[in-house]
Amino acid sequence: MTATAIRPRRAVFAPSLFRIEVLRQLRNPFTLVFTLAMPIGMYLIFGGFAEWGDAPMAHGNTKFQVMVSMGAFGTATAMSSLCSLAASEVRQGWGRQIAMTPLPIGGYAATKITAALAFSSLSVAGVFVAGILTGAQADDAWRWIVSAAVILVGGTLFGLWGMGVGMLLNPDSAAALASIAITVFGFIGNVFMPLDGAMLDVARFTPLYGYVSLARWPITDGQLITGQTDPMWAVLLNIVVWAAIFLALALAGVVRSRRRA
């Protein structure tokens, strides 16, 4: 029998690892607070129980806009935190252990990213349920679906951010720093409260601005509460530029980790 014949088949996904990862994060109080409780709480403060929550938007009301913003924030936090943890594990030598199993490092990464997306889905679902219960409205059902899809697909952008931070920084603090940075991006990126003037001009260059604006698009058509309108090309350009920056950061982390190996 040849070596090829006895070589174990390489898996592309590990259901057991996926299940363990999701359960581990459900037992992690830091993850629960920042990715589940905090987005729901901030939605209720800024939208669900706010006096202006029922104010009309282009295709719904303000509660819907705030709901989408907080769903995007929770997803960005979950993706950055969990992907940062995965990158830190590889950096600490976990990749060598994976190499001894039928699961290749690509399958390990795919499993981790899928777990992060699953946890992000919980965050989006929690915020959207809170929105339904408190009167978030959109003119058409498809606007709910498209906004949720944009949130989850676009959230992979912040998975790259988390991977870069996890590869480049101290593993003990990488996940916390990645999540805290997302919160800072949210405050200066027109996510939590409407900005105007010079603050809005600065916000347009921040990582969360384009992502959240695109998620809001089905309800706003690019219109801001301050009366201004963002063109679609500017929103997409923001996303493309930050995707390139985060990808470069992640690749730099991979190169650095290989030099240390």
PyMOL commands that set and color helices and strands:
alter all, ss='L'
color gray80, all
select helices_A, chain A and resi 3-6+15-26+29-48+51-54+62-98+105-134+141-154+156-168+171-188+197-203+207-220+232-260
alter helices_A, ss='H'
color red, helices_A
deselect
rebuild
show_as cartoon
